[in-house]
Amino acid sequence: MSIVLLCLGIGLVSFVLTMVGLGGGLIFSPLFILLGFPLSTALSASLFLNGTAAVSAAITFFRKKMVDVKIGLPLLITSCLFAPLGAMISNRINMRLFIIMLTLVILIAAARMLFSKKAEEARIEIGNARRILGGGAIGVVIGFMAGLFGIGGGVFVLPLLIYMLKVPTKTAAATSIFIVIFSSFSGFIAHLSLADIDWKFVLLAALFSIIGGQAGSMVMAEKLKGPTVRRIFGVILILFALKLVQKGFF
């Protein structure tokens, strides 16, 4: 695959996944593995591009006052603390086991996109203790998954914010992107000591990721993309999962 074509694909992935409150790492990580990148290199590049797309999108969401910082802060702190732990473990895990785990994560994400029902949009007030403890616990999971799988963790953040902390969908999506910035870059920094970074490729790809993230956030700020985009990417994720299994076992 040519660098130009790969960068265009990265921009497109950032654009579409940002519209549904996810980072591109969900696609970047398995894509780079399928292209033959060494594991740590694939995960570090995925996290960096995921983070840059999230930064680009978060700028728009902050301008639109869509981010709930009070909920996001506990997640941000604990996710940053646990992302390096996931990164260190990823470098020691058996490759086949890693592929199985990543495939399960992708299939969970696909199922959520394909079958999730529309959540209640009205905010339900919750106590400060539940907000802090619940948010902190979510952050532990998100940070660990970000470092381990090279994804930002948005696929886990969104349903937990919506169903555990009762955050409206658009606010949850915007807040998820905000949290993904920190979990992604925290995991990326941990991977720097484990992998060789092709900065020429990563910085060029980051430009496309930023453009895609900015465009996707502008669309989402006006209207959160609904079932059509979710179904399309649910199918794409399933295809990636099948391709990963083929690469790892056949």
NORJO-V127338 format. One record per residue. D_CENTER is the distance of its C-alpha to the mean C-alpha in whole Angstrom. Layout:
# NORJO-V127338
D_CENTER
D_CENTER
This chain:
# NORJO-V127338
23
24
22
23
22
19
18
19
16
13
14
15
11
10
13
12
9
9
12
11
8
5
3
6
5
6
9
9
10
12
14
15
16
18
20
21
19
20
17
17
17
14
12
13
13
9
8
11
10
6
8
11
10
9
12
14
12
13
17
17
16
18
21
21
21
18
16
18
18
20
18
15
17
18
14
14
17
16
13
14
17
15
13
16
17
15
15
19
19
17
20
22
21
23
21
22
21
17
17
18
16
13
15
15
11
11
14
13
10
13
16
14
14
17
19
18
20
20
20
23
23
25
24
26
27
26
28
26
27
24
22
22
22
20
17
18
18
14
13
15
13
9
11
12
10
8
11
12
10
8
5
3
4
4
6
9
9
10
13
14
14
16
18
19
19
20
18
19
16
16
16
14
11
12
12
9
8
11
10
6
9
11
9
8
11
13
12
13
16
17
16
19
22
21
20
22
20
21
21
23
20
17
19
20
16
15
18
16
13
14
17
14
12
15
17
14
14
18
18
16
18
21
20
17
17
18
19
20
16
15
17
17
14
14
17
15
13
16
18
15
16
20
20
18
21
23
23
23
26
28
